[in-house]
Amino acid sequence: MAESQAPKDSTTLNRLPSCDAYFQTIQSRKKLPFSFQQSLTSAFEKIHVSSFPNVPNGQVIEIQADTTIAEAVRVLSEYNIMSAPVRNPDAGSSMDWRDRYIGIIDYSAIILWVLENAELAAIALSTVTATAAGVGAGAVGALGAVALGATGPVAVAGLAAAVGAAVAGGMAADKGAGKDAPSAAGALGEDFYKVILQEEPFRSTTVRQITKSFRWAPFLPVSTESSMLSVLLLLSKYRSVPVIEAGSPLIKNFITQSAVVQGLEHCKGRNWFDCIAARPLEDFGLPFMPQNEVISIKSDELILEAFKRMKDNHIGGLPVVEGPNKQIIGNVSIRDIRFLLLKPELFSNFRQLTVIQFINTITSMAKEPGKITPPIMCKPGSSLGSVIDTLASKKVHRVYVAGENNSAIGVITLRDVISCFIYEPPKKNR
């Protein structure tokens, strides 16, 4: 099912080769005996997807396509999940899953929307307030040209009208008086948060629009009769795989990279697992990314830049580093965007908020205020089993490989671990 239903949009297709190339690189660096890999592949081929444990409570959390983005963020946060399938309310009684679902919504897609539109709204509001304060139209136009990039003036026109209405209503007029455009955009306060969630076009922006515009990965369901090998091959490239029962258009299960690694952890004591888990990371070519290609963020950089960096590189997290040796002091993940959306006190200053300020603020909301959660790290000589244990027990998506003085030298992700257990057998001639 999965191989024949890849989406046709060019955005997704452009990303597929990079995923495939990454997987092939991983396979080429493994030092496992080929016969052993074949045995594992054969074993996974014989396990049906239906044998994989169901999601908690046996219910797949779905989000209706006409749900607002604000409500979608609330649902994802409430259930502590990264993504959810998007249900088409217009499908009626159709028994075809292609009609019933339009894709998957996750924080990655929402991040694209928030960063682009929040910045546009700030500029639009700056235009209104700056003009009222006597700032020349040329200066405002220059600001827009720098900040908007390729987004275009059409989007600004609509947003300017929306935010302008808010200003006319007295929500933020006083905050722009006597300030230049950048200052006005950077000090909107809690009222700007209200604009995003309550004013047009933000209030009416739906999950359907975001899913179509910012698709992060293809929607590739498998059937309950598919093999776990098919699922593992997909998860070595994408974050989740929907499972649809034969003869039914509804999603029966939702298998994630995290759930598979949790399952692998429970295989301790089995010969095949222990044989792999005991091997050092270098036997798998881990970490796969060279040290000079590790993408990180400095503690004094803006949190906005951290999320933008994740967006541009299609990754889910960054190590927070300090000093010339890039000592790891923390972690920022794509899941953390929910704090900007759900906490007005953070969003009110999002354009000036540094990474370390952001980390300190969100940790102050935890059980031990003031204590920064330490980054999850391992050493280059660690075993694969110890990394799996860390990923599973800490319920994290990545472990940073740290060198001397905790310098960032690599990253090991969930998909990296899954890739260690499988290889893609050659296609049979038909």
ZAVONU-261561 format. One record per residue (C-alpha): residue number from 1; z, y, x. Coordinates in steps of 0.001 Angstrom, whole numbers, plus 500000, padded with zeros to 6 digits. Each point is the difference from the previous one (the first is absolute). Layout:
BEGIN
+-----+--------+--------+--------+
| seq |     c3 |     c2 |     c1 |
+-----+--------+--------+--------+
| NUM |      Z |      Y |      X |
...
+-----+--------+--------+--------+
***
This chain:
BEGIN
+-----+--------+--------+--------+
| seq |     c3 |     c2 |     c1 |
+-----+--------+--------+--------+
|   1 | 500000 | 500000 | 500000 |
|   2 | 501025 | 502500 | 502660 |
|   3 | 496883 | 499784 | 502150 |
|   4 | 497585 | 500659 | 497149 |
|   5 | 501784 | 502951 | 498405 |
|   6 | 500236 | 502576 | 502795 |
|   7 | 499629 | 503532 | 498606 |
|   8 | 496817 | 501899 | 500590 |
|   9 | 501259 | 503508 | 500774 |
|  10 | 498960 | 501254 | 503418 |
|  11 | 503514 | 501119 | 500972 |
|  12 | 501355 | 496476 | 499815 |
|  13 | 496951 | 498421 | 501574 |
|  14 | 500226 | 502340 | 502970 |
|  15 | 503502 | 498721 | 500730 |
|  16 | 499268 | 496289 | 499756 |
|  17 | 498361 | 499633 | 503438 |
|  18 | 503016 | 501550 | 501752 |
|  19 | 502336 | 497535 | 498273 |
|  20 | 497763 | 497085 | 500946 |
|  21 | 499679 | 501202 | 503584 |
|  22 | 503775 | 500354 | 500296 |
|  23 | 500491 | 496461 | 498718 |
|  24 | 497430 | 498608 | 502429 |
|  25 | 501746 | 501768 | 502884 |
|  26 | 503258 | 498359 | 499028 |
|  27 | 498394 | 496567 | 499833 |
|  28 | 498379 | 500367 | 503399 |
|  29 | 503310 | 500776 | 501723 |
|  30 | 502088 | 497109 | 498693 |
|  31 | 500949 | 497313 | 502514 |
|  32 | 500655 | 497211 | 497510 |
|  33 | 498160 | 496685 | 500454 |
|  34 | 496918 | 500012 | 497794 |
|  35 | 500866 | 496576 | 498571 |
|  36 | 503379 | 501337 | 498888 |
|  37 | 498355 | 502961 | 498272 |
|  38 | 497635 | 497631 | 498212 |
|  39 | 502940 | 497913 | 498786 |
|  40 | 501747 | 503088 | 498621 |
|  41 | 496822 | 501174 | 498308 |
|  42 | 499521 | 496602 | 498391 |
|  43 | 503592 | 500035 | 498752 |
|  44 | 499695 | 503466 | 498448 |
|  45 | 496737 | 498973 | 498336 |
|  46 | 501848 | 497241 | 498135 |
|  47 | 502715 | 502278 | 498615 |
|  48 | 499154 | 501577 | 496653 |
|  49 | 500863 | 503608 | 499263 |
|  50 | 501856 | 498801 | 496893 |
|  51 | 502668 | 498518 | 502278 |
|  52 | 500903 | 503406 | 501431 |
|  53 | 503193 | 501487 | 498460 |
|  54 | 499495 | 502548 | 497255 |
|  55 | 500980 | 503636 | 500363 |
|  56 | 503647 | 500854 | 499179 |
|  57 | 500829 | 499357 | 496335 |
|  58 | 496607 | 498347 | 499649 |
|  59 | 498430 | 503251 | 498810 |
|  60 | 497291 | 501921 | 501815 |
|  61 | 500680 | 503725 | 499667 |
|  62 | 496848 | 501690 | 498733 |
|  63 | 499182 | 503661 | 499497 |
|  64 | 497709 | 501217 | 497244 |
|  65 | 496944 | 501936 | 501164 |
|  66 | 500906 | 502971 | 497787 |
|  67 | 503494 | 500310 | 501539 |
|  68 | 500664 | 503262 | 501829 |
|  69 | 500458 | 499967 | 503752 |
|  70 | 503575 | 501281 | 499674 |
|  71 | 500875 | 497077 | 497718 |
|  72 | 498227 | 497536 | 502304 |
|  73 | 502116 | 501165 | 502948 |
|  74 | 503134 | 499543 | 497884 |
|  75 | 498995 | 496423 | 499108 |
|  76 | 499161 | 499040 | 503590 |
|  77 | 503301 | 501411 | 501212 |
|  78 | 502059 | 498465 | 497201 |
|  79 | 498708 | 496513 | 500755 |
|  80 | 499926 | 500628 | 503769 |
|  81 | 496376 | 498906 | 500311 |
|  82 | 497171 | 501445 | 502075 |
|  83 | 497182 | 499368 | 497532 |
|  84 | 499133 | 498758 | 496520 |
|  85 | 496852 | 498892 | 498164 |
|  86 | 498523 | 502607 | 497675 |
|  87 | 499361 | 498847 | 496427 |
|  88 | 497071 | 501403 | 498021 |
|  89 | 501257 | 500976 | 496512 |
|  90 | 496404 | 500147 | 498751 |
|  91 | 499294 | 496326 | 500694 |
|  92 | 500838 | 498932 | 496458 |
|  93 | 499878 | 496233 | 499569 |
|  94 | 497702 | 499331 | 502931 |
|  95 | 500794 | 496756 | 501835 |
|  96 | 498341 | 501160 | 503222 |
|  97 | 502419 | 501228 | 502675 |
|  98 | 497332 | 502424 | 501198 |
|  99 | 500467 | 501831 | 496700 |
| 100 | 503777 | 499676 | 499908 |
| 101 | 500734 | 501439 | 503457 |
| 102 | 498515 | 502914 | 501895 |
| 103 | 501762 | 499490 | 503330 |
| 104 | 503335 | 500460 | 501745 |
| 105 | 502042 | 503180 | 500348 |
| 106 | 502341 | 500415 | 502958 |
| 107 | 501767 | 502649 | 502011 |
| 108 | 497059 | 500178 | 502365 |
| 109 | 497719 | 501215 | 497223 |
| 110 | 502616 | 502372 | 498649 |
| 111 | 500549 | 501475 | 503445 |
| 112 | 496336 | 500990 | 500207 |
| 113 | 500204 | 501730 | 496655 |
| 114 | 503310 | 501760 | 500634 |
| 115 | 499099 | 501331 | 503431 |
| 116 | 496618 | 501308 | 498935 |
| 117 | 501006 | 501481 | 496653 |
| 118 | 503397 | 501343 | 500971 |
| 119 | 498393 | 501894 | 502869 |
| 120 | 497286 | 501306 | 497690 |
| 121 | 502570 | 501182 | 497488 |
| 122 | 501984 | 501760 | 502695 |
| 123 | 496878 | 501831 | 501094 |
| 124 | 499092 | 500855 | 496424 |
| 125 | 503444 | 501396 | 499348 |
| 126 | 499866 | 501861 | 503307 |
| 127 | 496760 | 501595 | 498861 |
| 128 | 501602 | 501274 | 496806 |
| 129 | 503223 | 501234 | 501578 |
| 130 | 498361 | 501366 | 503115 |
| 131 | 497489 | 501992 | 497977 |
| 132 | 502824 | 501409 | 497908 |
| 133 | 501774 | 500971 | 503205 |
| 134 | 496981 | 501839 | 501341 |
| 135 | 498640 | 497429 | 502422 |
| 136 | 496251 | 500428 | 500365 |
| 137 | 497597 | 497529 | 498418 |
| 138 | 498445 | 499337 | 503400 |
| 139 | 503273 | 498771 | 501418 |
| 140 | 500572 | 497743 | 497012 |
| 141 | 496479 | 498638 | 500317 |
| 142 | 500531 | 499254 | 503681 |
| 143 | 503197 | 498126 | 499216 |
| 144 | 498198 | 497930 | 497410 |
| 145 | 497174 | 499168 | 502385 |
| 146 | 502384 | 498780 | 502683 |
| 147 | 502279 | 497951 | 497769 |
| 148 | 497501 | 498566 | 497551 |
| 149 | 497549 | 498484 | 502426 |
| 150 | 497408 | 498010 | 498084 |
| 151 | 501908 | 499988 | 496705 |
| 152 | 497932 | 502858 | 498664 |
| 153 | 500572 | 503133 | 497913 |
| 154 | 499525 | 498358 | 496603 |
| 155 | 503335 | 498210 | 500166 |
| 156 | 501734 | 503226 | 501010 |
| 157 | 498543 | 501861 | 497048 |
| 158 | 501573 | 497604 | 497511 |
| 159 | 503291 | 499872 | 501836 |
| 160 | 500125 | 503773 | 500398 |
| 161 | 499740 | 500368 | 496242 |
| 162 | 502809 | 497491 | 499451 |
| 163 | 502359 | 501428 | 502578 |
| 164 | 499026 | 503522 | 499067 |
| 165 | 501207 | 499302 | 496465 |
| 166 | 503336 | 498891 | 501425 |
| 167 | 500258 | 503230 | 501992 |
| 168 | 499099 | 502087 | 496979 |
| 169 | 502818 | 498243 | 498158 |
| 170 | 502478 | 501158 | 502604 |
| 171 | 500633 | 496654 | 501719 |
| 172 | 499146 | 501127 | 503500 |
| 173 | 498792 | 503590 | 499929 |
| 174 | 503053 | 501334 | 501793 |
| 175 | 499602 | 497538 | 502860 |
| 176 | 496637 | 501365 | 501035 |
| 177 | 500793 | 503677 | 499895 |
| 178 | 499720 | 501743 | 503336 |
| 179 | 498921 | 496888 | 501897 |
| 180 | 496741 | 498913 | 501528 |
| 181 | 498119 | 497009 | 498634 |
| 182 | 501377 | 497329 | 502357 |
| 183 | 503573 | 501138 | 499397 |
| 184 | 499525 | 499940 | 496258 |
| 185 | 498595 | 496485 | 500176 |
| 186 | 502890 | 498805 | 502127 |
| 187 | 502860 | 501305 | 497856 |
| 188 | 499162 | 498955 | 496458 |
| 189 | 503270 | 498174 | 499559 |
| 190 | 500890 | 497689 | 497155 |
| 191 | 497645 | 501830 | 497641 |
| 192 | 497025 | 498630 | 501930 |
| 193 | 501300 | 496485 | 499352 |
| 194 | 500085 | 500873 | 496304 |
| 195 | 496436 | 501246 | 500204 |
| 196 | 498794 | 496721 | 501458 |
| 197 | 501656 | 497806 | 497392 |
| 198 | 499774 | 502229 | 496928 |
| 199 | 496933 | 502191 | 500315 |
| 200 | 496312 | 499176 | 499858 |
| 201 | 498202 | 498276 | 501611 |
| 202 | 502984 | 498137 | 501443 |
| 203 | 501633 | 499232 | 496680 |
| 204 | 496902 | 498282 | 498642 |
| 205 | 498857 | 498249 | 503181 |
| 206 | 500075 | 496296 | 499253 |
| 207 | 500195 | 496835 | 502015 |
| 208 | 496424 | 499244 | 498937 |
| 209 | 498723 | 503097 | 501810 |
| 210 | 501970 | 499283 | 503163 |
| 211 | 498996 | 496341 | 500120 |
| 212 | 496322 | 500879 | 499773 |
| 213 | 500111 | 502818 | 502532 |
| 214 | 502409 | 498641 | 502612 |
| 215 | 499504 | 496255 | 500091 |
| 216 | 501891 | 498643 | 503003 |
| 217 | 498911 | 496363 | 499800 |
| 218 | 497702 | 497862 | 497841 |
| 219 | 501296 | 498312 | 496867 |
| 220 | 499480 | 496349 | 500891 |
| 221 | 501830 | 497579 | 497689 |
| 222 | 500146 | 496249 | 500546 |
| 223 | 500592 | 497277 | 497431 |
| 224 | 503099 | 497826 | 499771 |
| 225 | 497820 | 497103 | 501137 |
| 226 | 498926 | 501745 | 503203 |
| 227 | 501443 | 498875 | 503312 |
| 228 | 502698 | 501838 | 501903 |
| 229 | 497541 | 500200 | 502878 |
| 230 | 497875 | 502367 | 497890 |
| 231 | 503062 | 502131 | 499284 |
| 232 | 501123 | 500075 | 503632 |
| 233 | 496534 | 500999 | 501183 |
| 234 | 500012 | 502899 | 497534 |
| 235 | 503538 | 501011 | 500966 |
| 236 | 498994 | 500052 | 503656 |
| 237 | 497862 | 502987 | 499003 |
| 238 | 501532 | 501488 | 496837 |
| 239 | 503533 | 500591 | 498758 |
| 240 | 499997 | 498043 | 496760 |
| 241 | 498066 | 497463 | 497970 |
| 242 | 500099 | 499762 | 496173 |
| 243 | 500000 | 496492 | 498504 |
| 244 | 498252 | 499329 | 496688 |
| 245 | 500447 | 496790 | 498034 |
| 246 | 496818 | 498141 | 499129 |
| 247 | 498799 | 500873 | 496480 |
| 248 | 502269 | 503049 | 499758 |
| 249 | 499215 | 503637 | 500830 |
| 250 | 503589 | 500863 | 500891 |
| 251 | 501620 | 500077 | 503431 |
| 252 | 502316 | 497009 | 500348 |
| 253 | 501437 | 500825 | 503417 |
| 254 | 499748 | 502632 | 502706 |
| 255 | 500271 | 498715 | 503569 |
| 256 | 500800 | 502523 | 502703 |
| 257 | 500094 | 499822 | 503778 |
| 258 | 503763 | 500458 | 499835 |
| 259 | 500445 | 497065 | 497594 |
| 260 | 497998 | 497696 | 502286 |
| 261 | 502050 | 500924 | 503074 |
| 262 | 503163 | 499435 | 497962 |
| 263 | 498595 | 496567 | 499152 |
| 264 | 499230 | 499240 | 503635 |
| 265 | 503606 | 500791 | 500892 |
| 266 | 501109 | 497237 | 497628 |
| 267 | 497885 | 497493 | 501938 |
| 268 | 502480 | 499867 | 502865 |
| 269 | 500658 | 496417 | 501030 |
| 270 | 496485 | 498783 | 499285 |
| 271 | 498162 | 498839 | 503080 |
| 272 | 496838 | 502027 | 499482 |
| 273 | 501934 | 503230 | 499461 |
| 274 | 502503 | 499462 | 502806 |
| 275 | 497150 | 499202 | 502391 |
| 276 | 498429 | 503407 | 499346 |
| 277 | 503216 | 501990 | 499575 |
| 278 | 501353 | 498968 | 503406 |
| 279 | 497031 | 501442 | 501864 |
| 280 | 500255 | 503454 | 501608 |
| 281 | 498068 | 502922 | 498555 |
| 282 | 497555 | 499980 | 502897 |
| 283 | 498708 | 496565 | 498927 |
| 284 | 498534 | 501751 | 496970 |
| 285 | 498810 | 503070 | 501845 |
| 286 | 502750 | 502009 | 498285 |
| 287 | 500194 | 502903 | 499703 |
| 288 | 496270 | 500203 | 499303 |
| 289 | 499739 | 503759 | 500412 |
| 290 | 500135 | 501319 | 503594 |
| 291 | 502847 | 502356 | 500835 |
| 292 | 497696 | 503016 | 500322 |
| 293 | 498741 | 499416 | 496448 |
| 294 | 503394 | 499876 | 498303 |
| 295 | 500023 | 502740 | 497369 |
| 296 | 503328 | 501829 | 499846 |
| 297 | 501515 | 503291 | 498870 |
| 298 | 502331 | 502302 | 501936 |
| 299 | 503339 | 500809 | 498411 |
| 300 | 499307 | 503744 | 500013 |
| 301 | 496573 | 499730 | 498356 |
| 302 | 499591 | 500683 | 496285 |
| 303 | 500573 | 497144 | 497548 |
| 304 | 496746 | 501082 | 498358 |
| 305 | 498210 | 499130 | 503237 |
| 306 | 501678 | 496571 | 500044 |
| 307 | 498657 | 499108 | 496565 |
| 308 | 496605 | 501463 | 500833 |
| 309 | 499893 | 497866 | 503158 |
| 310 | 500717 | 496877 | 497938 |
| 311 | 497292 | 500991 | 497545 |
| 312 | 497387 | 500649 | 502672 |
| 313 | 500715 | 496737 | 501820 |
| 314 | 500547 | 497807 | 496917 |
| 315 | 503417 | 498839 | 501207 |
| 316 | 503325 | 499636 | 498216 |
| 317 | 502477 | 501365 | 502522 |
| 318 | 500606 | 501873 | 503234 |
| 319 | 502643 | 499810 | 502705 |
| 320 | 501810 | 503301 | 500449 |
| 321 | 500153 | 500797 | 503712 |
| 322 | 501525 | 502512 | 502395 |
| 323 | 499382 | 500943 | 503637 |
| 324 | 497128 | 499332 | 502407 |
| 325 | 500644 | 496226 | 499937 |
| 326 | 499786 | 499915 | 496204 |
| 327 | 503457 | 498584 | 499442 |
| 328 | 500234 | 498563 | 496480 |
| 329 | 502794 | 501650 | 497992 |
| 330 | 498928 | 499265 | 496440 |
| 331 | 497320 | 498936 | 497549 |
| 332 | 498060 | 501655 | 497196 |
| 333 | 498127 | 497817 | 497523 |
| 334 | 497513 | 500723 | 497284 |
| 335 | 502613 | 498900 | 497468 |
| 336 | 502052 | 503075 | 500951 |
| 337 | 497559 | 502239 | 498135 |
| 338 | 502048 | 499227 | 496896 |
| 339 | 502790 | 502221 | 501310 |
| 340 | 497642 | 502976 | 500052 |
| 341 | 498913 | 499267 | 496443 |
| 342 | 503366 | 499070 | 498515 |
| 343 | 502258 | 502462 | 501838 |
| 344 | 499159 | 503656 | 499232 |
| 345 | 502323 | 501185 | 502780 |
| 346 | 497704 | 498283 | 502515 |
| 347 | 496723 | 500971 | 498386 |
| 348 | 501032 | 503638 | 499745 |
| 349 | 499581 | 500351 | 503754 |
| 350 | 497534 | 497243 | 500776 |
| 351 | 497620 | 502202 | 501970 |
| 352 | 502689 | 500979 | 502533 |
| 353 | 502073 | 496809 | 500029 |
| 354 | 500055 | 498230 | 503373 |
| 355 | 500112 | 496234 | 500367 |
| 356 | 503570 | 499984 | 501291 |
| 357 | 501134 | 502326 | 497200 |
| 358 | 498355 | 497694 | 497491 |
| 359 | 501673 | 496914 | 501485 |
| 360 | 503404 | 501698 | 500078 |
| 361 | 499636 | 501082 | 496380 |
| 362 | 499025 | 496616 | 498588 |
| 363 | 502663 | 498174 | 502015 |
| 364 | 502625 | 502418 | 498692 |
| 365 | 499204 | 498586 | 496552 |
| 366 | 500891 | 496486 | 501194 |
| 367 | 503400 | 498288 | 500088 |
| 368 | 500844 | 501430 | 503427 |
| 369 | 499059 | 503706 | 499955 |
| 370 | 498885 | 501404 | 503321 |
| 371 | 499150 | 496653 | 501533 |
| 372 | 496333 | 499486 | 500810 |
| 373 | 498842 | 496472 | 499298 |
| 374 | 499024 | 498596 | 503399 |
| 375 | 496365 | 498986 | 500463 |
| 376 | 499297 | 496271 | 499945 |
| 377 | 498931 | 498923 | 503478 |
| 378 | 499414 | 496948 | 502174 |
| 379 | 499246 | 499434 | 503682 |
| 380 | 496662 | 498821 | 501467 |
| 381 | 501567 | 496647 | 500941 |
| 382 | 501264 | 499245 | 496489 |
| 383 | 498907 | 496879 | 498158 |
| 384 | 497806 | 500111 | 496917 |
| 385 | 502822 | 498317 | 498064 |
| 386 | 502447 | 502797 | 500794 |
| 387 | 497490 | 502586 | 498765 |
| 388 | 499460 | 498048 | 496776 |
| 389 | 503767 | 499802 | 499544 |
| 390 | 500280 | 503768 | 500454 |
| 391 | 497161 | 500807 | 497606 |
| 392 | 501412 | 497661 | 497367 |
| 393 | 503698 | 500852 | 500303 |
| 394 | 499497 | 503767 | 500279 |
| 395 | 497240 | 499986 | 497374 |
| 396 | 497833 | 502328 | 502066 |
| 397 | 496234 | 500089 | 500510 |
| 398 | 499886 | 500546 | 503752 |
| 399 | 501986 | 499492 | 503183 |
| 400 | 499518 | 502323 | 502956 |
| 401 | 499662 | 498430 | 503432 |
| 402 | 502182 | 502010 | 502354 |
| 403 | 499807 | 500150 | 503775 |
| 404 | 502374 | 501560 | 502487 |
| 405 | 502287 | 502634 | 498406 |
| 406 | 498580 | 499017 | 496607 |
| 407 | 496594 | 501506 | 500738 |
| 408 | 497345 | 499179 | 497391 |
| 409 | 497590 | 497416 | 501415 |
| 410 | 498817 | 498226 | 496867 |
| 411 | 500318 | 499175 | 496318 |
| 412 | 500095 | 496618 | 498246 |
| 413 | 499224 | 500072 | 496283 |
| 414 | 500207 | 497487 | 497189 |
| 415 | 496281 | 499326 | 500132 |
| 416 | 500198 | 499384 | 503748 |
| 417 | 502565 | 497256 | 499410 |
| 418 | 497980 | 498413 | 497192 |
| 419 | 496914 | 500003 | 502223 |
| 420 | 501879 | 497931 | 502600 |
| 421 | 500149 | 497044 | 497606 |
| 422 | 496388 | 499809 | 498915 |
| 423 | 496447 | 500191 | 501163 |
| 424 | 496864 | 500262 | 497878 |
| 425 | 498080 | 496727 | 500090 |
| 426 | 496223 | 500263 | 500379 |
| 427 | 498130 | 500166 | 496708 |
| 428 | 498406 | 496733 | 498964 |
| 429 | 496271 | 499887 | 499460 |
| 430 | 499122 | 499516 | 496394 |
+-----+--------+--------+--------+
***
